[in-house]
Amino acid sequence: MGIYKQNSKDQAKGANSSALKQLKQAIHKAGINSGGVHKGGLKKKQRAKLGGNKGNDDTYSKKVETIRDLFNPFELKHNKVKNKIVGGTKQAVGKPTKSKQAGNDNRKKSLLVEYQNKHKSGGLVDKRFGENDLTMNPEDKILARFTKEKQRKAKGSTVFALEQEEDLTHYGQNLGDMENLEDLYLSDEEDHKGAIDGDIVSATHFGGFDIGTGENEDGKKSKQEVMKEIIAKSKMHKYQRQKAKEDDDQLRMELDEELKEIKGLLSTNNNNRKPLTSQSSLFRQTDHSKPEDDEQEQADQYDQFVRQLAFDQRAKASDRLKTEEEEALEEKNRLEKLERHRIRRMQGLNSDTEDDSDDDNQQPKSSKLSRPSQGDDLDGDFEDMSNPLNMGDGLKQYQIDEDEEDEDEDEDEDDDEEDEEDEDDEGASDLDLDDGESDVDELDSDAEIDSRPSKRTKKASSNDKNQELPYTFTFPSSYDEFISLVSDYNSENKNTIFSRLRVIYHAKLSPANKEKLQALLGYLLDYIHDLTIIDPFPSTDINVVVRHITELSSQYPDHLSQLAVEQLQNFRDEFNQEDNEDFPTLGHLVTLKLYSQIFSASDYYHPIITPSSLLIGQYLSQMNYSTPDQFGKQLFLCGIFLEMQSLSKRYVPECVSSILNILYLISPPSVKNHLKKFNQYPFSRQILSHISLELSSKFPSEPSESQLQFGLLNFTEHEYYNSDSYIGSLLNIGCNLLSKLTQLYQDIPSFSQMVDPFRVLLQSYIENAKLSEAYKDLVSETLQSITELADSSIKQNVSLQLQRHKPVAIKTVLPKFQENYSLDKHYDPDRDRAEMRKLQSQLKKETKGAIRELRKDAQFLAREKLAEIKQSDKAYQAKVKSIMGELSRTEGSEEKFVREQKKK
């Protein structure tokens, strides 16, 4: 470094001098020589003096290299400095030639070697310890190898090596020095157990050898005597083991013979049974006897275990659960067998002459079946009355089924009492049309629609009892055949027919049965429409059909969806016709009610419920008021609509308008005159002018039930519609539906505006209509609940107001000044973002460096490949040149030979 500084100062001083003078000054300062004379022209003394100044070769070469680098401008690269920085570091001076040479040398050592060894395999790899370590001298290598060898021996790698030279010792004595065992002292004494005593073990099993003079002194045995004694004792031990085994076998045989006496105890079922006399004495002896040793104690434990086996009840293996296919097949076989027996009895044959295989397959259905009378069970003076009329097993089974049905009916009575609490759970499979009654809105409101009063009979009529029902049926190929199959039976038998059809043609029994059950589902949907036109209204039959439709819908939901879509399209087309005064019919109402119970009504869009809702809205908005039954149908549809929206709470304007219109139309003339300026939406005065219906405006003195005669909705001209009870039922149902509607929509922002027309109408009822106390209380309670909900909604809704407070100024912050700011630094307050940017910059820098090195490697390889190509071409050209020269020489010699021959 001193040379660099001194030379730089000298260059600064002599900047105006020539380069030759500067070079001479540098050589003189370095003390290499005093002149620029060539070494070859110096005298011997000068050469010796120059050699003395030069010192060793390393110092001389370093000085010369320093001077050469200083005065060679092509070896240095100076960065241009635009401005001087006070106190800044000196600019870096690069040496590109040296760096390129160093990189080239490194590539020759690594990359070139890999390139030359490419597509080559084999070779010797020296894996000797320390061989490739240049920092270790030969002595260190030898010491390290010796240490590794000792460590490998210490780990046990030579435990099984046969060539090891170390001798085995015992108690400091070499075992190899003992060539015989004549000097061992062996005792002939044995312990009481018959095993080899401790003296022999200590003497023979490497236990303290006594090396003597080899003489056979008194009291000592020779090697031959010791071996004979060992062999004799081994034979004795073997004989004792065989004798013990024979004794054990004999004892085991005796125990097996005595086991027969206690075998009855092991198979007993009564835990309180007393043991046998022999067993009692045996147990008593074992209980009172005191064990003297371990064998006696084990015997007591064995006796206790035997008692446990005798008195403990063993669990029995249970039958596995049957699959749905196996259960359906067994039920089908049972019905087919019963049908065969019924046909045989009808033909006058004995049903007991069936094959025994059927009886084997038939399992008893009830534990109440009594076994047939045998032998001594019957006295001589009595006849066997178990089958007096020779009815056969089929009727026996039928009687048992009737008994079970009676029990089921008793359970149904209990379930009917629980149905009042669990109406929602049962609503999926039953339309609640029993007793001819049905709720307008799934009985969630108090408004229900009754059919004519009819008593429910739990037992079938006498004609139905005498009529025997087949056990198997041919599946109807058309709807007419289906009607002829079920038309002659009551509801109970119809339920049995539907169940047996589903069992006989179960989908698991045959792939073709799936289409049959889907056809049965379509028959049942059409059958509902035929039942609704029957007078009186068959609510029990409809509930039976609905129950089977619900069960089949869970098995074939896609097919039911297709049928429902087609049916809804037919309903809409029929309603859009000109002659639609009777629409919707009672069958349409029951079908819509059924769909609302089977499918999910809370979905945002449903392929069945959404079209059903649109159809109901069309009914409510476009229905004619030409017949009095339309009011009841509208209230029924409103109940279905409110039930469908109970969870989603979507606003339905058709339902609100329909309830308001009906309450207005059934009001007395005094109320209508008071509300001349009453404009309700969307019921316009133009629609009122087209209504030619004249209803009775008289309300009964006593409150009528909140039920309509549901079965009469199909009969437009009936005296029931001219009665006061009909008007009272409409008012009662309308108020109940209005209460449910307000509870459903109380959270919407426009609730107060929605119920204002209802408040005006009900207030006019109270002031102008001559109502009885019961009806006045009903209307007052409804009006009060609506008013409370409307006032609460008004309080919750806040009106729009102008901004009263002053605008808040935007918060301003003084700029943050950074002292000693530098453009090369980043001042990001977010540490994570700063670290991320730092990593990104490092990645970018390393990527650029890697790309640069890869390019240099590629250039290096290209140069090497080009050099190889040139070398191979040079060798090829030399070879060709030598061949051509040889050919030319040969040709010349031949021509010379020819010329000589011509001269001759």
Protein Blocks (a to p, Z undefined) as FASTA:
>chain_A
ZZmmmmmmmmmmmmmbcfklmmmmmmmmnomamcfcdfklpcfklmmmmmmmnmpmklmm
mmmmmmmmmmmmklpccdddfbdcehiacdddddfklmmmmmmmmmmmmmmmmmmmgoia
edjddfbehklpmkbcfklmmmmmmmmmmmmmmnopammpckbcbdcdeehiafklpmbf
klpccdfbdcfkopacfklmmmmnogapaddehpacehiacfklmmmmmmmmmmmmmmmm
mmmmmmmmmmmmmmmmmmmmmmmmmmpcbfkbccdfklmmmmmmmmmpccfblmlmmmmm
mmmmmmmmmmpccdddddddddfklmmmmmmmmmmmmmmmmmmmmnopafklpcfklmmm
pccfbfkbccddehjlpcfkbccfklmnonojmlmmmmmmmmmmmmmmmmmmmmmmmmmm
mmmlmmmmoghlgghiacfklolambdcddddddddfbdcfklmmpccdfbdcddfbfkl
mmmmmmmpcfklmmmmmmmmmmmmgfklpmklmmmmmmmmmmmmmmmmmmmmpccddfkl
mmmmmmmmmmmmmmmmmlmmmmmmmmmmmmmmmmmpmblmlpccfklmmmmmmmmmmpcc
kbfbdfklmmmmmmmmmmmmmccckbfklmmmmmmmmmmmmmmmmmnopacfklmmmmmm
mmmmmpcfklmmmmmmlccdfbdfklmmmpccdcdfbdcfbdcdfbdcfklmmpmbafkl
mpmklmmmmmmmmmmmmmmmmmmmmmpmklmmmmmmmmmmmmmmmmmpccdfklmmmmmm
mmmmmmmmmmmmmmmpccddddfbdcdddddddddddehiafkbccdfblklmmmmmmmm
mmmmmmmmmmmmmmmmmmmmmmmmmmmmmmmmmmmmmmmmmmmmmmmmmmmmmmmmmmmm
mmZZ
